[in-house]
Amino acid sequence: MGTVVTHLCLIIGVILSLFPFYWLIVMSTSTTGEIFGYPPKLVPGTHLLENLRNMLANVDLLSALGNTLIVSLSLAVLVMLFDSLAAFAFAKYSFPGSRVLFSILLVTFLLPGSLSLVPSFVLMSKLGWVGGLQALIIPGAANAFGIFLLRQFAAGAIPNELIESARIDGAGFFRTWWTVAIPMLRGGLAFLGIFTFITAWNDYVWPLIVLVNPQKQTLQVALSTLNSVYGTDYGQVMAGALVSVIPLIGIFLIGSRHFIANIAAGALKG
């Protein structure tokens, strides 16, 4: 009976988790009148191609997708690179001021991101980066959350004996980081990469502020132009949202394999 109840709860949880995606498909295949109709329509409609055509007529989708992909991939790679370097140093090396620096890092992690919008825009303006994709990539190339996450991960996942063995073999900091730390941090890096990619893909406020060039708009900013003061075609808005979700699902399926495999390996070792 306990197994039946457990599986029943899991099935209900899966249904509740997947229903918003199914509802997105239903709305993207319906007209605005059908979306707001009563009783609500629970089966997909026949207006997907029409909604996609209307959306493509109002939004430069390929350009927005390309810009968003460049920003998201660049941020994911840079964050995994720099955060893993800093986390490895904080976790396994003792140097003057390490505790103070890590405490300052945690303080910046606790501050709301909205406080940095105006100073960041002024800095980007001074550098002449306003309107360019580098204004989205460079400021987010490292973050306190990723360093804290990987530091906690490295503290327990990397034995000190392996680092000492690497030192005896003549390996320096970077070689030890690459050959010892990176393979053992694969699960944490997979999670951080997925999290960073999804966060950058869905970011709206900062790209809206700094990307003054319409040709450099990211996907979320471009889709927001579908909303009009005089009326909104929610069918094409939902069609655009459906297009924006598909790459995220692909990235999650690719990255989650490494994350889940690393968790399973840790469970077997335990």
Accessible surface in RSA format (square Angstrom, percent):
REM  Atomic radii and reference values for relative SASA: ProtOr
REM  Chains: A
REM  Algorithm: Lee & Richards
REM  Probe-radius: 1.40
REM  Slices: 20
REM RES _ NUM      All-atoms   Total-Side   Main-Chain    Non-polar    All polar
REM                ABS   REL    ABS   REL    ABS   REL    ABS   REL    ABS   REL
RES MET A   1   178.29  92.3 136.83  90.6  41.47  98.7 123.41 104.9  54.88  72.7
RES GLY A   2    51.67  63.7   0.00   N/A  51.67  63.7  41.25 113.2  10.42  23.3
RES THR A   3    93.25  66.3  85.84  87.0   7.41  17.7  52.67  70.8  40.58  61.3
RES VAL A   4    95.74  63.0  91.78  83.1   3.96   9.5  94.78  82.4   0.96   2.6
RES VAL A   5    75.93  50.0  75.84  68.7   0.09   0.2  75.93  66.0   0.00   0.0
RES THR A   6    74.41  52.9  69.76  70.7   4.65  11.1  48.34  64.9  26.07  39.4
RES HIS A   7   101.59  55.5 101.45  70.5   0.14   0.4  70.03  72.2  31.56  36.7
RES LEU A   8    98.17  54.7  96.57  69.1   1.59   4.0  97.68  68.6   0.49   1.3
RES CYS A   9    76.43  57.8  66.49  74.2   9.94  23.4  26.88  68.1  49.55  53.4
RES LEU A  10   109.47  61.0 106.43  76.1   3.04   7.6 108.67  76.3   0.80   2.1
RES ILE A  11    96.81  55.1  94.84  70.7   1.97   4.8  96.81  69.7   0.00   0.0
RES ILE A  12    86.52  49.2  86.10  64.1   0.42   1.0  86.52  62.3   0.00   0.0
RES GLY A  13    31.73  39.1   0.00   N/A  31.73  39.1  30.17  82.8   1.56   3.5
RES VAL A  14    83.43  54.9  80.18  72.6   3.25   7.8  82.64  71.8   0.80   2.2
RES ILE A  15   103.69  59.0 100.02  74.5   3.67   8.8 103.02  74.2   0.67   1.8
RES LEU A  16   125.32  69.8 113.98  81.5  11.34  28.5 114.32  80.3  11.00  29.6
RES SER A  17    72.72  61.4  58.39  77.9  14.33  33.0  37.49  79.8  35.23  49.3
RES LEU A  18   104.44  58.2 103.25  73.9   1.20   3.0 103.29  72.5   1.15   3.1
RES PHE A  19    96.48  48.3  93.05  57.6   3.44   8.9  96.32  58.4   0.16   0.5
RES PRO A  20    79.44  57.9  68.47  62.4  10.97  39.9  73.33  60.5   6.11  38.0
RES PHE A  21    97.46  48.8  96.08  59.5   1.38   3.6  96.91  58.8   0.55   1.6
RES TYR A  22    85.00  39.7  82.70  47.1   2.30   6.0  71.06  53.4  13.94  17.2
RES TRP A  23    63.61  25.5  63.61  30.8   0.00   0.0  46.68  24.9  16.94  27.5
RES LEU A  24    21.46  12.0  21.36  15.3   0.10   0.3  21.36  15.0   0.10   0.3
RES ILE A  25    71.71  40.8  71.71  53.4   0.00   0.0  71.71  51.6   0.00   0.0
RES VAL A  26     2.74   1.8   2.74   2.5   0.00   0.0   2.74   2.4   0.00   0.0
RES MET A  27    33.56  17.4  33.31  22.0   0.25   0.6  20.71  17.6  12.85  17.0
RES SER A  28     0.00   0.0   0.00   0.0   0.00   0.0   0.00   0.0   0.00   0.0
RES THR A  29     9.02   6.4   9.02   9.1   0.00   0.0   9.02  12.1   0.00   0.0
RES SER A  30     1.57   1.3   1.57   2.1   0.00   0.0   1.21   2.6   0.36   0.5
RES THR A  31    45.10  32.1  43.45  44.1   1.65   3.9  37.98  51.0   7.12  10.8
RES THR A  32    42.85  30.5  40.10  40.7   2.75   6.6  37.77  50.7   5.08   7.7
RES GLY A  33    57.04  70.3   0.00   N/A  57.04  70.3  42.07 115.5  14.97  33.5
RES GLU A  34    61.82  35.5  52.33  39.6   9.48  22.6  30.40  58.8  31.42  25.7
RES ILE A  35    26.75  15.2  12.20   9.1  14.54  35.1  16.49  11.9  10.26  27.9
RES PHE A  36   134.47  67.3 104.99  65.0  29.48  76.7 109.98  66.7  24.49  70.1
RES GLY A  37    31.71  39.1   0.00   N/A  31.71  39.1  25.12  68.9   6.59  14.8
RES TYR A  38   205.32  95.9 169.77  96.6  35.55  92.5 121.87  91.6  83.45 102.9
RES PRO A  39   106.93  77.9  95.78  87.3  11.15  40.5  95.78  79.1  11.15  69.3
RES PRO A  40    68.66  50.0  57.90  52.8  10.76  39.1  57.94  47.8  10.72  66.6
RES LYS A  41    60.23  29.4  52.09  32.0   8.15  19.4  46.61  42.0  13.62  14.5
RES LEU A  42    99.81  55.6  92.87  66.4   6.95  17.5  92.87  65.2   6.95  18.7
RES VAL A  43    94.69  62.3  94.69  85.7   0.00   0.0  94.69  82.3   0.00   0.0
RES PRO A  44    66.13  48.2  48.85  44.5  17.28  62.8  48.85  40.3  17.28 107.4
RES GLY A  45    16.52  20.4   0.00   N/A  16.52  20.4   2.36   6.5  14.16  31.7
RES THR A  46   129.97  92.4  95.75  97.1  34.21  81.5  83.11 111.6  46.85  70.8
RES HIS A  47    47.25  25.8  46.55  32.4   0.70   1.8  34.02  35.1  13.23  15.4
RES LEU A  48    57.08  31.8  56.28  40.3   0.81   2.0  56.28  39.5   0.81   2.2
RES LEU A  49   124.37  69.3 123.01  88.0   1.36   3.4 123.13  86.5   1.24   3.3
RES GLU A  50    76.09  43.7  74.70  56.5   1.39   3.3  21.48  41.6  54.61  44.6
RES ASN A  51     4.73   3.3   4.73   4.6   0.00   0.0   0.00   0.0   4.73   4.6
RES LEU A  52    42.43  23.6  42.43  30.4   0.00   0.0  42.43  29.8   0.00   0.0
RES ARG A  53   152.07  63.8 145.64  74.2   6.43  15.3  71.04  97.1  81.03  49.1
RES ASN A  54    51.64  35.6  49.77  48.1   1.87   4.5   7.89  19.0  43.75  42.3
RES MET A  55     0.14   0.1   0.14   0.1   0.00   0.0   0.14   0.1   0.00   0.0
RES LEU A  56    93.73  52.2  76.38  54.6  17.35  43.6  76.43  53.7  17.30  46.6
RES ALA A  57    88.47  81.3  44.46  68.6  44.01 100.1  56.96  80.2  31.51  83.5
RES ASN A  58    93.11  64.2  61.75  59.7  31.35  75.5  17.14  41.2  75.97  73.4
RES VAL A  59     9.94   6.5   0.85   0.8   9.09  21.9   6.32   5.5   3.61   9.8
RES ASP A  60    91.20  63.9  74.35  74.0  16.85  39.9  42.88 100.9  48.32  48.2
RES LEU A  61    16.23   9.0  13.14   9.4   3.09   7.8  13.14   9.2   3.09   8.3
RES LEU A  62   147.81  82.3 138.55  99.1   9.26  23.3 139.00  97.6   8.81  23.7
RES SER A  63    38.34  32.4  24.53  32.7  13.81  31.8  25.74  54.8  12.60  17.7
RES ALA A  64     3.34   3.1   2.15   3.3   1.19   2.7   2.80   3.9   0.54   1.4
RES LEU A  65    39.25  21.9  38.30  27.4   0.95   2.4  38.58  27.1   0.67   1.8
RES GLY A  66    30.10  37.1   0.00   N/A  30.10  37.1  29.42  80.7   0.69   1.5
RES ASN A  67    14.60  10.1  14.47  14.0   0.13   0.3   0.00   0.0  14.60  14.1
RES THR A  68     1.25   0.9   1.25   1.3   0.00   0.0   1.25   1.7   0.00   0.0
RES LEU A  69    77.93  43.4  77.93  55.8   0.00   0.0  77.93  54.7   0.00   0.0
RES ILE A  70    92.89  52.9  88.04  65.6   4.85  11.7  92.86  66.9   0.03   0.1
RES VAL A  71     6.05   4.0   6.05   5.5   0.00   0.0   6.05   5.3   0.00   0.0
RES SER A  72     0.05   0.0   0.05   0.1   0.00   0.0   0.00   0.0   0.05   0.1
RES LEU A  73    80.64  44.9  80.42  57.5   0.22   0.5  80.64  56.6   0.00   0.0
RES SER A  74    34.19  28.9  26.39  35.2   7.80  18.0  13.88  29.6  20.32  28.5
RES LEU A  75    17.62   9.8  17.62  12.6   0.00   0.0  17.62  12.4   0.00   0.0
RES ALA A  76     7.42   6.8   7.42  11.4   0.00   0.0   7.42  10.4   0.00   0.0
RES VAL A  77    87.50  57.6  85.91  77.8   1.59   3.8  86.02  74.7   1.48   4.0
RES LEU A  78    42.67  23.8  42.67  30.5   0.00   0.0  42.67  30.0   0.00   0.0
RES VAL A  79     0.50   0.3   0.50   0.5   0.00   0.0   0.50   0.4   0.00   0.0
RES MET A  80    55.10  28.5  53.67  35.5   1.43   3.4  44.63  37.9  10.47  13.9
RES LEU A  81    68.21  38.0  63.23  45.2   4.98  12.5  67.78  47.6   0.44   1.2
RES PHE A  82    88.95  44.5  85.19  52.8   3.77   9.8  85.46  51.8   3.49  10.0
RES ASP A  83     0.00   0.0   0.00   0.0   0.00   0.0   0.00   0.0   0.00   0.0
RES SER A  84     0.12   0.1   0.12   0.2   0.00   0.0   0.00   0.0   0.12   0.2
RES LEU A  85    33.99  18.9  32.86  23.5   1.13   2.8  33.11  23.3   0.88   2.4
RES ALA A  86    28.25  26.0  19.98  30.8   8.28  18.8  27.88  39.3   0.38   1.0
RES ALA A  87     0.00   0.0   0.00   0.0   0.00   0.0   0.00   0.0   0.00   0.0
RES PHE A  88     0.00   0.0   0.00   0.0   0.00   0.0   0.00   0.0   0.00   0.0
RES ALA A  89    22.76  20.9  22.76  35.1   0.00   0.0  22.76  32.1   0.00   0.0
RES PHE A  90    36.56  18.3  23.46  14.5  13.11  34.1  23.46  14.2  13.11  37.5
RES ALA A  91    24.24  22.3   0.00   0.0  24.24  55.1   0.87   1.2  23.37  61.9
RES LYS A  92    33.05  16.1  12.51   7.7  20.55  48.9   5.63   5.1  27.43  29.2
RES TYR A  93    52.27  24.4  41.78  23.8  10.49  27.3  43.06  32.4   9.21  11.4
RES SER A  94   117.00  98.9  80.60 107.6  36.40  83.9  46.30  98.6  70.70  99.1
RES PHE A  95    69.67  34.9  60.30  37.3   9.37  24.4  65.44  39.7   4.23  12.1
RES PRO A  96   134.54  98.1 107.22  97.7  27.32  99.3 119.54  98.7  15.01  93.3
RES GLY A  97    38.32  47.3   0.00   N/A  38.32  47.3  25.23  69.2  13.09  29.3
RES SER A  98    21.11  17.8  19.54  26.1   1.57   3.6   4.86  10.3  16.25  22.8
RES ARG A  99   205.84  86.4 198.84 101.4   7.00  16.7  76.09 104.0 129.76  78.6
RES VAL A 100    95.36  62.8  93.00  84.2   2.37   5.7  95.32  82.8   0.04   0.1
RES LEU A 101    92.25  51.4  87.95  62.9   4.30  10.8  87.95  61.8   4.30  11.6
RES PHE A 102    25.58  12.8  25.58  15.8   0.00   0.0  25.58  15.5   0.00   0.0
RES SER A 103    61.81  52.2  59.27  79.1   2.54   5.9  31.38  66.8  30.43  42.6
RES ILE A 104    95.20  54.2  93.94  70.0   1.26   3.0  95.20  68.6   0.00   0.0
RES LEU A 105    31.98  17.8  29.69  21.2   2.29   5.8  31.81  22.3   0.17   0.5
RES LEU A 106    56.51  31.5  56.51  40.4   0.00   0.0  56.51  39.7   0.00   0.0
RES VAL A 107    86.09  56.6  85.91  77.8   0.17   0.4  85.95  74.7   0.13   0.4
RES THR A 108    70.26  50.0  56.75  57.5  13.51  32.2  54.04  72.6  16.22  24.5
RES PHE A 109    82.99  41.5  64.84  40.2  18.15  47.2  68.63  41.6  14.36  41.1
RES LEU A 110   139.88  77.9 111.67  79.9  28.20  70.9 114.88  80.7  25.00  67.3
RES LEU A 111    98.99  55.1  86.68  62.0  12.31  31.0  86.72  60.9  12.28  33.0
RES PRO A 112    78.54  57.2  64.25  58.6  14.28  51.9  75.64  62.5   2.89  18.0
RES GLY A 113    55.58  68.5   0.00   N/A  55.58  68.5  40.22 110.4  15.35  34.4
RES SER A 114    77.91  65.8  58.79  78.5  19.12  44.0  41.31  88.0  36.60  51.3
RES LEU A 115   114.87  64.0  96.52  69.1  18.35  46.1  99.85  70.1  15.02  40.4
RES SER A 116    55.39  46.8  53.13  70.9   2.26   5.2  38.04  81.0  17.35  24.3
RES LEU A 117    46.22  25.7  45.28  32.4   0.94   2.4  45.77  32.1   0.46   1.2
RES VAL A 118   109.45  72.0 107.22  97.1   2.23   5.4 109.33  95.0   0.12   0.3
RES PRO A 119    81.11  59.1  69.69  63.5  11.42  41.5  76.42  63.1   4.69  29.1
RES SER A 120    28.99  24.5  25.88  34.5   3.11   7.2   8.87  18.9  20.12  28.2
RES PHE A 121    70.24  35.1  70.24  43.5   0.00   0.0  70.24  42.6   0.00   0.0
RES VAL A 122    71.72  47.2  70.33  63.7   1.39   3.4  71.72  62.3   0.00   0.0
RES LEU A 123    96.75  53.9  94.60  67.7   2.15   5.4  96.62  67.9   0.13   0.4
RES MET A 124     5.23   2.7   5.23   3.5   0.00   0.0   5.23   4.4   0.00   0.0
RES SER A 125    61.85  52.3  45.15  60.3  16.71  38.5   8.54  18.2  53.31  74.7
RES LYS A 126   168.69  82.3 133.62  82.0  35.07  83.5  80.52  72.5  88.17  93.9
RES LEU A 127    90.22  50.2  66.45  47.5  23.77  59.7  70.73  49.7  19.49  52.4
RES GLY A 128    61.25  75.5   0.00   N/A  61.25  75.5  33.69  92.4  27.56  61.7
RES TRP A 129    68.62  27.5  67.39  32.6   1.24   2.9  48.88  26.1  19.75  32.0
RES VAL A 130    45.67  30.1  23.70  21.5  21.97  52.9  23.70  20.6  21.97  59.6
RES GLY A 131     9.34  11.5   0.00   N/A   9.34  11.5   5.74  15.8   3.60   8.1
RES GLY A 132    14.06  17.3   0.00   N/A  14.06  17.3  12.64  34.7   1.42   3.2
RES LEU A 133    19.89  11.1  17.91  12.8   1.98   5.0  17.91  12.6   1.98   5.3
RES GLN A 134    70.89  39.6  68.20  49.8   2.69   6.4  24.82  52.8  46.07  34.9
RES ALA A 135     0.00   0.0   0.00   0.0   0.00   0.0   0.00   0.0   0.00   0.0
RES LEU A 136    11.94   6.6   4.62   3.3   7.32  18.4   4.73   3.3   7.21  19.4
RES ILE A 137    22.22  12.6  22.22  16.6   0.00   0.0  22.22  16.0   0.00   0.0
RES ILE A 138    88.79  50.5  80.63  60.1   8.17  19.7  80.63  58.1   8.17  22.2
RES PRO A 139    63.26  46.1  26.47  24.1  36.79 133.7  38.08  31.4  25.18 156.5
RES GLY A 140    26.80  33.0   0.00   N/A  26.80  33.0  23.66  64.9   3.14   7.0
RES ALA A 141    13.78  12.7  13.61  21.0   0.18   0.4  13.61  19.2   0.18   0.5
RES ALA A 142    49.67  45.7  31.93  49.3  17.74  40.4  32.16  45.3  17.51  46.4
RES ASN A 143    52.63  36.3  44.42  42.9   8.20  19.8  35.47  85.4  17.16  16.6
RES ALA A 144    15.11  13.9   7.78  12.0   7.32  16.7   7.78  11.0   7.32  19.4
RES PHE A 145    56.98  28.5  55.95  34.7   1.03   2.7  55.95  33.9   1.03   3.0
RES GLY A 146     0.00   0.0   0.00   N/A   0.00   0.0   0.00   0.0   0.00   0.0
RES ILE A 147    14.82   8.4  14.82  11.0   0.00   0.0  14.82  10.7   0.00   0.0
RES PHE A 148    67.82  33.9  67.82  42.0   0.00   0.0  67.82  41.1   0.00   0.0
RES LEU A 149    45.16  25.2  43.31  31.0   1.85   4.7  44.59  31.3   0.57   1.5
RES LEU A 150     0.00   0.0   0.00   0.0   0.00   0.0   0.00   0.0   0.00   0.0
RES ARG A 151    69.65  29.2  69.65  35.5   0.00   0.0   0.13   0.2  69.51  42.1
RES GLN A 152    85.15  47.6  71.70  52.4  13.45  32.0  24.75  52.7  60.40  45.8
RES PHE A 153    66.94  33.5  56.44  35.0  10.51  27.3  64.45  39.1   2.49   7.1
RES ALA A 154     0.00   0.0   0.00   0.0   0.00   0.0   0.00   0.0   0.00   0.0
RES ALA A 155    50.22  46.2  31.09  48.0  19.13  43.5  31.89  44.9  18.33  48.6
RES GLY A 156    73.35  90.5   0.00   N/A  73.35  90.5  38.76 106.4  34.59  77.5
RES ALA A 157    32.00  29.4  16.59  25.6  15.41  35.1  25.85  36.4   6.15  16.3
RES ILE A 158     1.71   1.0   0.00   0.0   1.71   4.1   0.25   0.2   1.46   4.0
RES PRO A 159    58.21  42.4  47.20  43.0  11.01  40.0  58.00  47.9   0.21   1.3
RES ASN A 160    89.87  62.0  87.28  84.3   2.59   6.2  23.85  57.4  66.01  63.8
RES GLU A 161   124.60  71.5 121.04  91.6   3.56   8.5  68.91 133.3  55.68  45.5
RES LEU A 162    76.12  42.4  74.46  53.3   1.66   4.2  74.54  52.3   1.58   4.3
RES ILE A 163     5.20   3.0   5.20   3.9   0.00   0.0   5.20   3.7   0.00   0.0
RES GLU A 164    83.87  48.2  83.87  63.5   0.00   0.0  35.10  67.9  48.77  39.8
RES SER A 165    55.04  46.5  52.78  70.4   2.26   5.2  26.25  55.9  28.80  40.3
RES ALA A 166    11.21  10.3   5.64   8.7   5.57  12.7  10.82  15.2   0.38   1.0
RES ARG A 167   107.51  45.1  91.21  46.5  16.30  38.8  39.29  53.7  68.21  41.3
RES ILE A 168   146.49  83.4 115.45  86.0  31.05  74.8 122.83  88.4  23.67  64.2
RES ASP A 169   112.08  78.5  81.54  81.2  30.54  72.2  26.40  62.1  85.68  85.5
RES GLY A 170    61.40  75.7   0.00   N/A  61.40  75.7  33.27  91.3  28.13  63.0
RES ALA A 171    14.20  13.1   4.47   6.9   9.73  22.1   5.00   7.0   9.20  24.4
RES GLY A 172    44.34  54.7   0.00   N/A  44.34  54.7  38.30 105.1   6.04  13.5
RES PHE A 173    63.42  31.7  51.86  32.1  11.56  30.1  52.61  31.9  10.81  30.9
RES PHE A 174   135.80  67.9 132.85  82.3   2.95   7.7 132.85  80.5   2.95   8.4
RES ARG A 175   147.53  61.9 139.14  70.9   8.40  20.0  45.45  62.1 102.08  61.9
RES THR A 176     0.47   0.3   0.47   0.5   0.00   0.0   0.00   0.0   0.47   0.7
RES TRP A 177    19.63   7.9  19.63   9.5   0.00   0.0  19.63  10.5   0.00   0.0
RES TRP A 178   158.80  63.7 154.59  74.8   4.21   9.9 124.46  66.4  34.34  55.7
RES THR A 179    74.28  52.8  51.67  52.4  22.61  53.9  50.93  68.4  23.36  35.3
RES VAL A 180    21.28  14.0  17.65  16.0   3.63   8.7  21.04  18.3   0.23   0.6
RES ALA A 181     0.00   0.0   0.00   0.0   0.00   0.0   0.00   0.0   0.00   0.0
RES ILE A 182    37.00  21.1  36.83  27.4   0.17   0.4  36.83  26.5   0.17   0.5
RES PRO A 183    73.67  53.7  56.82  51.8  16.86  61.3  63.79  52.7   9.88  61.4
RES MET A 184    53.97  27.9  43.44  28.8  10.52  25.1  48.06  40.9   5.90   7.8
RES LEU A 185     0.00   0.0   0.00   0.0   0.00   0.0   0.00   0.0   0.00   0.0
RES ARG A 186   122.06  51.2 121.30  61.8   0.76   1.8  35.86  49.0  86.20  52.2
RES GLY A 187     1.55   1.9   0.00   N/A   1.55   1.9   1.55   4.3   0.00   0.0
RES GLY A 188     2.56   3.2   0.00   N/A   2.56   3.2   2.56   7.0   0.00   0.0
RES LEU A 189    20.18  11.2  20.18  14.4   0.00   0.0  20.18  14.2   0.00   0.0
RES ALA A 190    15.37  14.1   3.79   5.8  11.59  26.4  13.61  19.2   1.77   4.7
RES PHE A 191    71.56  35.8  71.27  44.1   0.29   0.7  71.56  43.4   0.00   0.0
RES LEU A 192     0.42   0.2   0.42   0.3   0.00   0.0   0.42   0.3   0.00   0.0
RES GLY A 193     8.45  10.4   0.00   N/A   8.45  10.4   7.71  21.1   0.74   1.7
RES ILE A 194    19.06  10.8  17.69  13.2   1.36   3.3  18.05  13.0   1.00   2.7
RES PHE A 195    90.37  45.2  86.47  53.6   3.90  10.1  90.03  54.6   0.34   1.0
RES THR A 196    12.47   8.9  10.12  10.3   2.34   5.6  11.00  14.8   1.47   2.2
RES PHE A 197     3.06   1.5   3.06   1.9   0.00   0.0   3.06   1.9   0.00   0.0
RES ILE A 198    53.99  30.7  53.99  40.2   0.00   0.0  53.99  38.9   0.00   0.0
RES THR A 199    73.83  52.5  66.68  67.6   7.16  17.1  65.66  88.2   8.18  12.4
RES ALA A 200    15.03  13.8   1.56   2.4  13.47  30.6   7.01   9.9   8.02  21.2
RES TRP A 201     2.83   1.1   1.76   0.9   1.07   2.5   1.76   0.9   1.07   1.7
RES ASN A 202    73.28  50.5  58.35  56.4  14.92  35.9  24.82  59.7  48.46  46.8
RES ASP A 203    53.78  37.7  46.10  45.9   7.68  18.2  14.62  34.4  39.16  39.1
RES TYR A 204    86.52  40.4  83.61  47.6   2.90   7.6  61.85  46.5  24.67  30.4
RES VAL A 205    79.29  52.2  79.04  71.6   0.24   0.6  79.08  68.7   0.20   0.6
RES TRP A 206    33.62  13.5  33.19  16.1   0.43   1.0  29.96  16.0   3.65   5.9
RES PRO A 207     3.79   2.8   3.79   3.5   0.00   0.0   3.79   3.1   0.00   0.0
RES LEU A 208    88.79  49.4  73.33  52.5  15.45  38.8  73.93  51.9  14.86  40.0
RES ILE A 209    64.07  36.5  51.05  38.0  13.02  31.4  56.80  40.9   7.27  19.7
RES VAL A 210     0.00   0.0   0.00   0.0   0.00   0.0   0.00   0.0   0.00   0.0
RES LEU A 211     8.89   5.0   0.00   0.0   8.89  22.3   0.00   0.0   8.89  23.9
RES VAL A 212   101.11  66.5  72.00  65.2  29.12  70.2  79.81  69.3  21.30  57.8
RES ASN A 213    56.59  39.0  52.97  51.2   3.61   8.7  14.90  35.9  41.69  40.3
RES PRO A 214    95.47  69.6  82.65  75.3  12.82  46.6  83.50  68.9  11.97  74.4
RES GLN A 215   119.07  66.6 111.99  81.8   7.08  16.9  44.28  94.3  74.79  56.7
RES LYS A 216    77.67  37.9  77.67  47.7   0.00   0.0  29.19  26.3  48.48  51.6
RES GLN A 217    42.38  23.7  41.15  30.1   1.23   2.9   1.94   4.1  40.45  30.7
RES THR A 218     6.15   4.4   6.15   6.2   0.00   0.0   6.15   8.3   0.00   0.0
RES LEU A 219     0.00   0.0   0.00   0.0   0.00   0.0   0.00   0.0   0.00   0.0
RES GLN A 220    36.61  20.5  32.77  23.9   3.84   9.1   3.07   6.5  33.54  25.4
RES VAL A 221     4.69   3.1   4.69   4.2   0.00   0.0   4.69   4.1   0.00   0.0
RES ALA A 222     5.70   5.2   5.11   7.9   0.59   1.4   5.70   8.0   0.00   0.0
RES LEU A 223    17.64   9.8  15.69  11.2   1.94   4.9  15.90  11.2   1.74   4.7
RES SER A 224    33.44  28.3  20.29  27.1  13.16  30.3  19.07  40.6  14.38  20.1
RES THR A 225    81.41  57.9  51.10  51.8  30.30  72.2  54.66  73.4  26.75  40.4
RES LEU A 226    13.69   7.6   1.81   1.3  11.88  29.9   4.89   3.4   8.80  23.7
RES ASN A 227    85.40  58.9  67.16  64.9  18.23  43.9  25.03  60.2  60.37  58.3
RES SER A 228    55.64  47.0  36.36  48.5  19.28  44.4  30.32  64.6  25.32  35.5
RES VAL A 229   146.60  96.5 111.73 101.2  34.87  84.0 118.97 103.4  27.63  74.9
RES TYR A 230   212.66  99.3 173.54  98.7  39.12 101.8 132.72  99.7  79.94  98.5
RES GLY A 231    48.28  59.5   0.00   N/A  48.28  59.5  38.12 104.6  10.16  22.8
RES THR A 232    28.17  20.0  10.58  10.7  17.59  41.9   3.15   4.2  25.02  37.8
RES ASP A 233    49.82  34.9  40.62  40.4   9.20  21.7  20.81  49.0  29.01  28.9
RES TYR A 234    84.84  39.6  84.84  48.3   0.00   0.0  43.57  32.7  41.27  50.9
RES GLY A 235     0.00   0.0   0.00   N/A   0.00   0.0   0.00   0.0   0.00   0.0
RES GLN A 236    18.48  10.3  18.48  13.5   0.00   0.0   0.06   0.1  18.42  14.0
RES VAL A 237    24.26  16.0  23.12  20.9   1.14   2.8  23.18  20.1   1.08   2.9
RES MET A 238    36.22  18.8  36.22  24.0   0.00   0.0  33.17  28.2   3.05   4.0
RES ALA A 239     0.00   0.0   0.00   0.0   0.00   0.0   0.00   0.0   0.00   0.0
RES GLY A 240     0.00   0.0   0.00   N/A   0.00   0.0   0.00   0.0   0.00   0.0
RES ALA A 241    26.74  24.6  26.01  40.1   0.73   1.7  26.74  37.7   0.00   0.0
RES LEU A 242    31.58  17.6  31.58  22.6   0.00   0.0  31.58  22.2   0.00   0.0
RES VAL A 243    30.00  19.7  29.23  26.5   0.77   1.8  29.23  25.4   0.77   2.1
RES SER A 244     8.58   7.2   8.49  11.3   0.09   0.2   0.78   1.7   7.80  10.9
RES VAL A 245    31.44  20.7  31.44  28.5   0.00   0.0  31.44  27.3   0.00   0.0
RES ILE A 246   103.79  59.1 101.31  75.5   2.48   6.0 101.48  73.1   2.31   6.3
RES PRO A 247    41.50  30.2  30.31  27.6  11.19  40.7  40.57  33.5   0.94   5.8
RES LEU A 248    22.35  12.4  21.34  15.3   1.01   2.5  21.57  15.1   0.78   2.1
RES ILE A 249    80.36  45.7  76.75  57.2   3.61   8.7  80.36  57.9   0.00   0.0
RES GLY A 250    29.52  36.4   0.00   N/A  29.52  36.4  28.90  79.3   0.62   1.4
RES ILE A 251    46.86  26.7  45.26  33.7   1.60   3.9  45.26  32.6   1.60   4.3
RES PHE A 252   102.17  51.1 102.17  63.3   0.00   0.0 102.17  61.9   0.00   0.0
RES LEU A 253   108.27  60.3 103.68  74.2   4.59  11.5 104.09  73.1   4.18  11.2
RES ILE A 254   109.28  62.2 107.62  80.2   1.66   4.0 109.28  78.7   0.00   0.0
RES GLY A 255    12.80  15.8   0.00   N/A  12.80  15.8  12.58  34.5   0.22   0.5
RES SER A 256     9.91   8.4   9.84  13.1   0.07   0.2   2.37   5.0   7.54  10.6
RES ARG A 257   165.04  69.3 156.28  79.7   8.77  20.9  67.47  92.2  97.58  59.1
RES HIS A 258    77.00  42.1  75.51  52.5   1.48   3.8  54.20  55.9  22.79  26.5
RES PHE A 259    61.83  30.9  61.83  38.3   0.00   0.0  61.83  37.5   0.00   0.0
RES ILE A 260   107.43  61.1 107.20  79.9   0.23   0.6 107.20  77.2   0.23   0.6
RES ALA A 261    52.27  48.1  40.24  62.1  12.04  27.4  47.28  66.6   4.99  13.2
RES ASN A 262    31.33  21.6  27.93  27.0   3.41   8.2   1.20   2.9  30.13  29.1
RES ILE A 263    99.04  56.4  90.40  67.4   8.63  20.8  97.08  69.9   1.96   5.3
RES ALA A 264    50.29  46.2  43.83  67.6   6.45  14.7  49.70  70.0   0.59   1.6
RES ALA A 265    41.86  38.5  37.40  57.7   4.46  10.2  40.95  57.7   0.91   2.4
RES GLY A 266    40.06  49.4   0.00   N/A  40.06  49.4  30.21  82.9   9.85  22.1
RES ALA A 267    76.02  69.9  46.87  72.3  29.15  66.3  58.65  82.6  17.37  46.0
RES LEU A 268   158.65  88.4 129.79  92.9  28.86  72.5 133.34  93.6  25.31  68.1
RES LYS A 269   168.83  82.4 130.05  79.8  38.78  92.3  94.41  85.0  74.42  79.3
RES GLY A 270    99.87 123.2   0.00   N/A  99.87 123.2  53.59 147.1  46.27 103.6
END  Absolute sums over single chains surface
CHAIN  1 A    15805.2      13167.9       2637.2      11755.2       4049.9
END  Absolute sums over all chains
TOTAL         15805.2      13167.9       2637.2      11755.2       4049.9
